[in-house]
Amino acid sequence: MQDAYELAAKIFQFHRKANILHSVFTLKSRIQVINMNLRLRCTI
């Protein structure tokens, strides 16, 4: 039974790290879109 708990903990930690990475990449892409929009406005 201990093995099942350890496996569950590892899976949870993996998902948490994956969610953090996903959030970082999403935020990064949103910032890039905002930067592009600002640059376009400045050139017009």
Phi, psi and omega in degrees: 000327179299322179299320180296319179294319179296318178297316179298319179295318179296318179297317180299315179298319179298315180296322179296316178295319179296320179295320179296314178300316180299318179297318180296314181294322178296315179298318180298316181292325177295320179297319179297320179296317178299316179299317179297317179297319180294319179295320179296319179295324181290328183278341182279000000 
